[in-house]
Amino acid sequence: MKSKIALIAFCCLMACARPASAQPSTVADTIEHAAGPADTLAADSAMALIDADLGGADIDADEAGGSLHKQLKQKFIEGSPGFMSLVAMALVLGLAFCIERIVYLTLAEINARRFMNDVDARLQQRDVEGAKSLCRNTRGPVASICYQGLLHIREPLDQIDRQITNYGSVLISQMEKGCTWIRLFIAVAPSLGFLGTVIGMVIAFDQIQTAGDISPTIVAKGMKVALITTIFGIIVAVVLQFFYNYILAKIERLTTHMEESAITLLDAIAQYKSDHQTV
């Protein structure tokens, strides 16, 4: 490679020493003018070597820039099939529960402030059935908790508050449904990876004992398989943890909307009772 670079540099220097009228326009012309007719074959050989090196460099760049999907697939194959399959199963099942919860909670979200303004407007018009119908036709826990409060509108306010609180606990439990399984897969995925690591180390030591020699190749092969399972287990746990925190944030936001709506509903019911007693 150094001899090729020296040849090109020498040819370029020879070309630069010529008059401006004889300056070549390409690298091939540079080599041809510098070498002369007697060295045309050598110049062609140099150009062929240069093209071969550039082509090889392009191929190496393409191989080095392989897609992340191919690299992950290769590492998955290099790992222990048994434990890698278990880690992949934990990822698939965990993502299934996460997606189901995200879809459920997204559909449960509404514009709580506008909804409560509509309920309050109907109560001010003394249209309790209209308010109930609005709650029945609106999805989400906010509408459900308001409907539960309107069902007991003729009872004292403390009784209505108790009913709303108890029913709110039930709604929160429904929103958290499936989160236990997500936490389980978050804990199980790295544990499976660590288990694969320990078993891989045991297999490596067994191979060393069978060979009767501490060969770096044998040790590296066993440790590589062991560490790959740990890496994938940690990756699965991190991915599921992000989804789980997002789900908890949506549950917390819905819970806040429920509490604010319950307070607004109690105020509206108190105003309704006050107006009803005045009339």
Buried (B, 14 or more C-beta within 10 A) or exposed (E): EEEEEEBBEEBBEBBEEEEEEEEBEEBBBBBBBBBEEEBEEEBBEBBEBBEEEEEEEEEEEEEEEEEEEEEEEEBBEEBBEEBBEBBBBBBEBBBBBBEBBBEBBEEBBBEBEEBBEBBBBBBEEEEBEBBBEBBEEBEBBBBBBBBBBBBBBEBEBEEBBEBBEEBBEEBBEEBBEBBEBBBBBBEBBBEBBBBBBEBBBEBBBEBBEEEEEEEEEBBEBBBBBBBBBBBBBBBBBEBBBEBBEBBBEBBEEBBEBBBBBBEBBBEBBEEBBEEEEEE
